[in-house]
Amino acid sequence: MKFIALAFAGILVFSAPAHASDADTFKAMVALANTGHAEAQYHVGMMHNNGIGTEQDPKQAFAWFQKATASNDPLGAYKLGCYYDGQGAGVVASDSGEALKYKLVAARAGYALAQHDVANLYDRQGNPEEALKWWKMAGDQGYPRALYSLSMSYSAGKGTPRDLSMSYAYFKLSKLAPAKNVNEMASMLSRPELEKAEKLVAGWSAQPTALTLKAKSGLGAAEELLKTARK
């Protein structure tokens, strides 16, 4: 129990004012989106969502995410799923089934945050094995909260046989806990268990997908898209 308690002790989408350059980016993105460009439709939705280059407008954001999803943009589908997962209060009723449906589109396309969210949704449904699978995918990309959830799963034997070496390794890799918590957890392992864990940590490296990197770049990805479109 103490091992689990130690792990639990370890625990923006940004918004910016509208600048002239942001307003120009927004206008250019709308023009591109109106041609049916899926990624541009997603970016217009995000700019409405965050109030970048235009007024914040969740209803418009939702409408653009619907268009992007219909045009097969995985990040648009993710945001549509977020709205169904509670982000769309006053715009659309929460619906866990729809949230999972759309977030799965992005998760299958390789988006780490979507994979983590899908894992959480399966966990809430009482399907720990499926949750573990998606946390592992997100964790392999270096998503800290997914690594932390993997640690919890291995510590509790939830969806997998209990393995304190794996729990410690993922706990350390998540970097969400103070060093003293990590050290205390290490002291609770046998020498072979600790050696196994440290070997896993030493050989591990995050492998983010291109989609995850694009999503993390935010407005930078939008500006890069416009540069490419102008060529």
C-alpha positions as CSV (number, residue, x, y, z in Angstrom):
1,M,0.0,0.0,0.0
2,K,2.8,2.4,0.8
3,F,4.3,1.8,-2.6
4,I,1.0,2.9,-4.2
5,A,0.7,5.8,-1.8
6,L,4.2,7.1,-2.7
7,A,3.3,7.0,-6.4
8,F,0.1,8.9,-5.8
9,A,2.0,11.6,-3.9
10,G,3.9,12.4,-7.1
11,I,1.0,14.0,-8.5
12,L,-2.6,24.9,-20.9
13,V,-3.9,24.8,-23.7
14,F,-2.6,28.4,-24.0
15,S,-4.7,31.4,-24.8
16,A,-3.3,34.6,-26.2
17,P,-4.6,38.1,-26.9
18,A,-5.2,38.9,-30.6
19,H,-2.3,40.6,-32.2
20,A,-2.2,42.0,-35.7
21,S,-0.1,39.1,-36.9
22,D,-2.5,36.6,-35.3
23,A,-5.4,38.4,-37.0
24,D,-3.6,38.1,-40.4
25,T,-2.9,34.4,-39.7
26,F,-6.6,33.8,-38.8
27,K,-7.9,35.5,-42.0
28,A,-5.5,33.6,-44.2
29,M,-6.3,30.3,-42.4
30,V,-10.1,30.9,-42.9
31,A,-9.5,31.5,-46.6
32,L,-7.6,28.2,-46.9
33,A,-10.1,26.3,-44.7
34,N,-12.9,27.5,-47.0
35,T,-11.3,25.6,-49.9
36,G,-12.0,22.4,-47.9
37,H,-8.4,22.0,-46.5
38,A,-8.8,19.7,-43.5
39,E,-5.8,20.8,-41.4
40,A,-6.7,24.5,-42.0
41,Q,-10.2,23.8,-40.8
42,Y,-8.7,22.3,-37.6
43,H,-6.5,25.4,-37.1
44,V,-9.5,27.8,-37.6
45,G,-11.3,25.8,-34.9
46,M,-8.4,26.1,-32.5
47,M,-8.1,29.8,-33.1
48,H,-11.8,30.2,-32.3
49,N,-11.3,27.9,-29.3
50,N,-8.4,29.8,-27.9
51,G,-9.3,33.3,-29.0
52,I,-6.2,33.7,-31.2
53,G,-6.6,36.2,-34.0
54,T,-10.3,36.4,-33.4
55,E,-12.8,36.4,-30.5
56,Q,-13.0,33.3,-28.5
57,D,-16.1,31.5,-29.7
58,P,-16.7,27.8,-28.7
59,K,-19.7,27.4,-31.0
60,Q,-17.7,28.4,-34.0
61,A,-14.8,26.3,-32.8
62,F,-17.1,23.2,-32.5
63,A,-18.5,23.9,-36.0
64,W,-15.0,24.0,-37.5
65,F,-13.9,20.9,-35.7
66,Q,-16.9,19.1,-37.2
67,K,-15.8,20.2,-40.6
68,A,-12.2,19.2,-40.0
69,T,-13.4,15.8,-38.8
70,A,-15.6,15.3,-41.8
71,S,-12.5,16.1,-43.9
72,N,-10.6,13.4,-42.0
73,D,-8.3,15.5,-39.9
74,P,-7.3,13.5,-36.8
75,L,-6.6,16.5,-34.6
76,G,-10.0,18.0,-35.5
77,A,-11.6,14.7,-34.4
78,Y,-9.6,14.9,-31.2
79,K,-11.0,18.3,-30.4
80,L,-14.5,17.2,-31.3
81,G,-14.1,14.4,-28.8
82,C,-12.9,16.9,-26.2
83,Y,-16.1,18.9,-26.7
84,Y,-18.2,15.8,-26.1
85,D,-16.0,15.0,-23.1
86,G,-17.1,18.0,-21.2
87,Q,-15.2,20.9,-22.9
88,G,-18.3,21.9,-24.9
89,A,-20.5,23.0,-22.0
90,G,-23.2,25.2,-23.5
91,V,-22.3,24.0,-27.0
92,V,-23.0,20.3,-27.0
93,A,-24.1,17.8,-24.3
94,S,-21.5,15.6,-22.8
95,D,-21.5,12.1,-24.3
96,S,-18.8,9.7,-23.3
97,G,-19.6,7.4,-26.3
98,E,-19.1,10.2,-28.8
99,A,-16.0,11.4,-26.9
100,L,-14.4,8.0,-27.2
101,K,-15.5,7.6,-30.9
102,Y,-13.7,10.8,-32.0
103,K,-10.7,10.6,-29.7
104,L,-10.1,7.1,-31.0
105,V,-9.6,8.6,-34.5
106,A,-6.8,10.7,-33.3
107,A,-5.4,8.0,-31.0
108,R,-5.2,5.5,-33.9
109,A,-3.5,8.2,-36.0
110,G,-0.8,8.4,-33.3
111,Y,-1.6,11.4,-31.2
112,A,-0.2,10.9,-27.7
113,L,-2.7,13.1,-25.8
114,A,-5.6,11.3,-27.5
115,Q,-4.1,7.9,-26.6
116,H,-3.9,9.0,-23.0
117,D,-7.5,10.3,-23.0
118,V,-8.8,7.1,-24.7
119,A,-7.0,5.1,-21.9
120,N,-8.7,7.2,-19.3
121,L,-12.1,6.7,-20.9
122,Y,-11.6,2.9,-21.1
123,D,-10.4,3.0,-17.4
124,R,-13.7,4.8,-16.4
125,Q,-15.6,2.1,-18.3
126,G,-13.9,-0.6,-16.2
127,N,-11.7,-2.0,-19.0
128,P,-8.2,-1.8,-17.5
129,E,-6.6,-4.0,-20.1
130,E,-7.6,-1.7,-22.9
131,A,-6.6,1.3,-20.8
132,L,-3.2,-0.1,-20.2
133,K,-2.7,-0.6,-24.0
134,W,-3.4,3.0,-24.8
135,W,-1.4,4.4,-21.8
136,K,1.5,2.3,-23.1
137,M,1.2,3.9,-26.6
138,A,1.1,7.4,-25.1
139,G,3.9,6.5,-22.6
140,D,6.1,5.3,-25.4
141,Q,5.9,8.8,-26.9
142,G,7.0,10.3,-23.6
143,Y,3.7,11.6,-22.4
144,P,4.3,12.1,-18.6
145,R,0.7,11.4,-17.3
146,A,0.5,8.2,-19.3
147,L,3.8,7.1,-17.9
148,Y,2.5,7.9,-14.4
149,S,-0.7,5.9,-15.1
150,L,1.4,3.0,-16.3
151,S,3.2,3.1,-12.9
152,M,-0.1,3.1,-11.1
153,S,-1.3,0.1,-13.1
154,Y,1.8,-2.0,-12.5
155,S,1.8,-1.0,-8.8
156,A,-1.8,-2.1,-8.3
157,G,-1.8,-5.0,-10.7
158,K,-4.6,-3.4,-12.7
159,G,-4.9,-4.7,-16.2
160,T,-1.6,-6.5,-15.8
161,P,0.2,-8.7,-13.3
162,R,1.7,-6.6,-10.4
163,D,5.3,-5.7,-11.2
164,L,7.0,-3.2,-8.8
165,S,10.1,-3.0,-11.1
166,M,7.9,-1.7,-14.0
167,S,6.0,0.5,-11.7
168,Y,9.1,2.2,-10.4
169,A,10.6,2.5,-13.9
170,Y,7.5,4.3,-15.3
171,F,7.3,6.4,-12.1
172,K,10.8,7.6,-12.6
173,L,10.4,8.1,-16.3
174,S,7.3,10.2,-15.8
175,K,9.3,12.9,-13.9
176,L,6.1,13.9,-12.1
177,A,7.4,13.2,-8.6
178,P,10.0,14.8,-6.3
179,A,13.3,13.0,-6.2
180,K,12.7,12.0,-2.6
181,N,9.6,10.0,-3.6
182,V,11.5,8.3,-6.4
183,N,14.4,7.4,-4.0
184,E,12.0,6.1,-1.3
185,M,10.2,3.9,-3.9
186,A,13.6,2.6,-5.0
187,S,14.4,1.6,-1.4
188,M,11.3,-0.6,-1.3
189,L,12.6,-2.8,-4.2
190,S,14.9,-5.8,-3.9
191,R,18.2,-5.5,-5.6
192,P,17.2,-7.6,-8.7
193,E,13.9,-5.6,-9.0
194,L,15.8,-2.3,-8.9
195,E,18.4,-3.5,-11.4
196,K,15.6,-4.6,-13.8
197,A,13.9,-1.2,-13.4
198,E,17.1,0.8,-13.9
199,K,17.9,-1.2,-17.0
200,L,14.5,-0.3,-18.5
201,V,15.0,3.4,-17.6
202,A,18.5,3.5,-19.1
203,G,17.4,1.9,-22.4
204,W,14.2,4.0,-22.8
205,S,13.8,7.0,-25.0
206,A,10.6,8.9,-26.0
207,Q,9.4,8.3,-29.6
208,P,6.8,11.0,-30.4
209,T,5.0,10.7,-33.7
210,A,4.9,13.4,-36.3
211,L,1.2,14.0,-35.4
212,T,2.1,14.5,-31.7
213,L,4.9,16.9,-32.6
214,K,2.6,18.9,-34.9
215,A,-0.1,19.2,-32.2
216,K,2.5,20.4,-29.7
217,S,3.8,23.0,-32.0
218,G,0.4,24.7,-32.0
219,L,0.3,28.0,-33.8
220,G,3.7,27.2,-35.3
221,A,2.1,24.4,-37.2
222,A,-0.6,26.8,-38.5
223,E,2.0,29.3,-39.7
224,E,4.0,26.5,-41.3
225,L,0.9,25.3,-43.2
226,L,0.3,28.8,-44.5
227,K,3.9,29.1,-45.7
228,T,3.6,25.8,-47.6
229,A,0.2,26.8,-49.1
230,R,1.7,30.0,-50.4
231,K,4.4,28.2,-52.4
